[in-house]
Amino acid sequence: MKLRIQNIRFPSGLEALELLPEGLLLINTINAYSYNIARKDALFAEALLKSNVLLPDGASIVKAVRWLRDEKIERIAGWDLFVWEMKRLQTTDDRQQTTDVKTEHAKSVLFLGSTEAVLAKIKARAAVEYPNVEVHTYSPPYKPEFSDEDNQDMFKTIDAVQPDVLFVGMTAPKQEKWAWKLVNSGQLTVDSKKNKEGSRLNTANCKLNMHVCCIGAVFDFYAGTVKRAPQWWQEHSLEWLYRLIKEPRRMWRRYLVGNVRFVWYMVGERISGK
């Protein structure tokens, strides 16, 4: 499955988030970096293209859509999605508490990913800013590939919490592929060295009735372990440059080489016309 910007329909702006229904939704974001990876990773491309919602997280995507399709869209970053979801749950709970109808449980979220230290900071901050939202966390093992046992533990956590929103923060493309396999048909296929044919974990008892949001770096931004670019840099489409300046050793290839590659791909899409 080939990923092409010309064939993706993006939400027009932040107000589009208000139209998202409740229930199971897989929500992903795309930027130049993830686009470049998806051009060579078929499963990642499938995970992005078959998302219920794919948000344009990056000025490069916004500019590419305008150049290729003469269509104006607005950037919706993973941070924007995170804040919108948390406010939605907070205000929903506020409304429920002012009525005579009592709910079975408070609205809840599960942060799945990152380290215990980062998750602890997230939970502490969320308790102050979103006091009506129950916050649960789970730190999976740090490894390139999860085992059957790893996935089963994560399923059990999801099933026990039954969150209204599942935030996944494992970095791209790992998080998107994992979430896609989780949501797809209620099963997860795990390719392992021990079993080259893969194994299927039955998640029929794990009720997937939530927004599944892959938001990566937002975990660190909210925890304060990584500083997000100031508002001026964001407004002038320079957030990538801010991160490059802050972490040149880690980010130079992603942004300097990656941005040139992205432009090359866009020129190819423009020439092909389809």
C-alpha positions in Angstrom: 0.0 0.0 0.0 1.6 3.2 -1.2 1.3 6.4 0.8 0.6 9.5 -1.2 -0.3 12.9 0.2 -2.6 13.5 -2.7 -4.9 10.6 -1.7 -5.3 11.5 2.0 -8.3 13.4 3.2 -7.3 15.5 6.3 -9.6 17.2 8.8 -9.8 20.9 7.9 -9.0 22.3 11.4 -9.1 21.9 15.1 -12.9 22.3 15.0 -13.1 19.0 13.2 -12.1 17.2 16.4 -15.5 18.3 17.9 -17.2 16.0 15.3 -15.3 12.9 16.4 -17.8 10.3 17.7 -17.3 8.3 20.9 -16.5 4.6 20.7 -13.5 2.9 19.0 -11.5 5.2 16.9 -7.8 4.9 15.8 -6.3 8.4 15.5 -2.8 8.9 14.1 -0.8 11.8 13.0 1.6 12.3 10.1 4.5 14.5 9.4 7.4 14.6 7.0 9.4 12.1 9.1 6.6 9.5 9.3 5.8 10.0 5.7 9.4 9.2 4.7 9.4 6.0 6.8 6.0 4.9 5.4 7.2 5.1 1.8 9.5 2.2 2.7 7.4 0.4 5.4 4.3 -1.1 4.0 2.8 -2.0 7.4 3.3 1.5 8.6 1.7 2.9 5.5 -1.3 0.7 6.0 -1.6 1.7 9.7 -1.6 5.4 8.7 -4.0 5.0 5.7 -6.5 2.9 7.5 -6.7 5.1 10.6 -10.1 6.4 11.3 -8.6 9.8 11.6 -5.2 11.0 10.3 -4.1 14.4 11.4 -1.6 16.7 9.6 1.0 17.1 12.3 3.7 19.2 10.7 4.0 22.3 8.6 5.5 20.2 5.8 2.3 18.2 5.4 0.2 21.4 5.4 2.4 23.0 2.8 2.5 19.9 0.7 -1.3 19.6 0.6 -1.6 23.3 -0.5 1.0 22.7 -3.2 -0.3 19.4 -4.5 -4.0 20.0 -4.2 -4.4 23.7 -3.8 -6.3 22.9 -0.6 -5.9 24.9 2.6 -5.7 22.8 5.8 -4.5 23.6 9.3 -1.9 21.8 11.3 -3.3 19.6 14.1 -0.4 18.4 16.2 -0.4 15.4 18.5 -0.3 17.9 21.4 -3.6 19.5 20.1 -5.2 16.1 20.0 -4.0 15.3 23.6 -5.3 18.6 25.0 -8.6 18.2 23.2 -9.1 14.7 24.5 -8.3 15.6 28.1 -10.5 18.6 28.1 -13.3 16.6 26.6 -13.2 14.0 29.4 -12.8 16.7 32.0 -15.8 18.7 30.9 -17.9 15.6 30.2 -17.4 14.6 33.8 -18.2 18.1 35.0 -21.5 18.0 33.1 -22.4 14.6 34.5 -21.7 15.7 38.1 -24.2 18.6 37.7 -27.0 16.2 36.7 -29.1 13.8 38.8 -27.8 10.9 36.6 -24.9 9.2 38.2 -22.3 7.5 36.0 -20.8 4.1 36.7 -17.3 5.4 36.7 -15.3 8.6 36.0 -13.9 9.2 32.6 -10.4 7.6 32.4 -7.3 7.6 30.3 -4.4 5.1 30.0 -1.0 6.3 29.0 0.8 3.3 27.5 4.5 3.9 26.8 7.6 5.7 28.0 9.3 5.1 31.3 8.0 4.9 34.8 9.6 8.2 35.7 8.0 10.1 32.8 4.6 8.5 33.5 4.8 9.5 37.2 5.3 13.2 36.1 2.4 12.9 33.7 0.1 11.5 36.4 1.1 14.2 38.9 0.5 17.0 36.4 -2.8 15.6 35.1 -4.1 15.3 38.7 -3.8 19.0 39.0 -5.0 20.1 35.5 -7.7 17.4 35.0 -8.8 16.4 38.4 -12.0 14.7 37.2 -10.2 12.3 34.9 -8.8 9.0 36.2 -5.3 8.6 34.9 -3.7 5.2 34.6 -0.3 4.3 33.2 1.7 1.4 31.9 5.3 1.3 31.0 6.0 -1.5 28.5 9.5 -3.1 28.2 12.0 -1.1 26.1 12.7 -3.4 23.2 12.4 -3.4 19.4 9.7 -6.0 19.4 7.2 -7.1 22.0 6.8 -10.8 23.0 3.5 -12.6 23.3 3.8 -12.2 27.1 4.4 -8.4 26.7 1.4 -7.9 24.6 -0.8 -10.1 26.9 0.2 -7.9 29.9 -0.7 -4.8 28.0 -4.1 -6.3 26.9 -4.8 -7.2 30.5 -4.1 -3.6 31.6 -6.3 -2.2 28.9 -9.1 -4.6 29.8 -8.8 -3.9 33.5 -8.8 -0.1 33.1 -11.4 0.1 30.2 -10.2 3.7 29.4 -12.2 6.2 27.4 -8.9 7.2 25.7 -5.7 5.1 25.2 -2.7 7.3 24.6 0.2 5.3 23.0 3.7 6.7 23.2 6.3 4.3 21.8 7.7 6.5 19.0 6.9 6.1 15.3 6.5 3.7 13.5 6.3 1.2 16.4 3.4 2.8 18.1 1.2 3.1 14.9 1.8 -0.4 13.8 1.1 -1.8 17.3 -2.1 0.2 17.7 -3.3 -0.8 14.2 -2.8 -4.5 15.0 -4.5 -4.0 18.3 -7.6 -2.4 16.7 -7.7 -4.5 13.6 -10.3 -7.3 14.1 -9.6 -7.3 17.9 -6.4 -9.2 17.5 -2.7 -8.6 17.5 -0.2 -10.4 15.4 3.2 -10.7 16.9 6.1 -11.6 14.7 8.9 -13.1 16.8 12.2 -14.8 16.3 10.9 -17.8 18.1 7.9 -18.1 15.9 8.5 -16.8 12.4 4.8 -17.5 11.4 3.7 -15.2 14.2 1.1 -15.8 16.9 -2.4 -14.4 17.4 -3.5 -13.2 20.8 -7.2 -13.3 21.3 -8.5 -10.0 22.6 -12.2 -10.8 22.4 -12.6 -10.2 26.1 -10.8 -6.9 25.9 -13.5 -4.4 25.0 -12.1 -1.9 22.6 -14.5 1.0 23.0 -12.1 4.0 23.2 -10.1 6.5 21.2 -6.7 5.1 20.5 -4.3 8.0 20.0 -0.7 7.6 19.0 1.0 10.8 20.2 4.7 9.8 20.8 6.7 12.8 21.9 3.7 14.4 23.7 4.4 12.1 26.7 7.8 13.8 27.2 6.4 17.3 26.4 3.6 17.0 29.0 6.0 15.4 31.6 8.4 18.3 31.0 11.3 16.0 30.3 11.6 17.5 26.8 10.8 21.1 26.2 8.4 21.9 23.4 9.2 24.8 21.1 7.9 28.2 22.3 4.7 29.5 20.8 6.4 31.8 18.3 8.4 29.0 16.8 5.2 26.9 16.5 3.3 29.7 14.9 6.0 30.3 12.3 6.4 26.6 11.4 9.8 26.4 13.0 9.2 23.8 15.7 11.4 21.3 13.7 14.3 23.9 13.8 13.9 24.4 17.5 14.3 20.6 18.1 17.2 20.5 15.8 19.0 23.3 17.7 18.3 21.6 21.0 19.3 18.1 19.9 21.6 18.4 16.9 23.3 15.0 17.3 20.0 13.1 17.4 17.9 15.2 15.0 20.2 16.3 12.2 19.5 13.3 10.0 15.8 13.4 10.7 15.4 17.0 9.7 18.3 17.9 7.3 18.4 14.7 5.3 14.7 13.9 5.9 13.3 17.2 4.8 15.2 17.0 1.5 13.9 13.5 1.0 10.4 14.7 1.7 10.6 17.5 -0.8 11.9 15.0 -3.4 8.9 12.7 -2.7 6.5 15.7 -3.1 8.1 16.7 -6.4 7.5 13.1 -7.5 3.9 13.2 -6.5 3.4 16.5 -8.3 5.0 15.1 -11.5 3.0 11.9 -11.4 -0.2 13.9 -10.9 -2.0 10.9 -9.3 
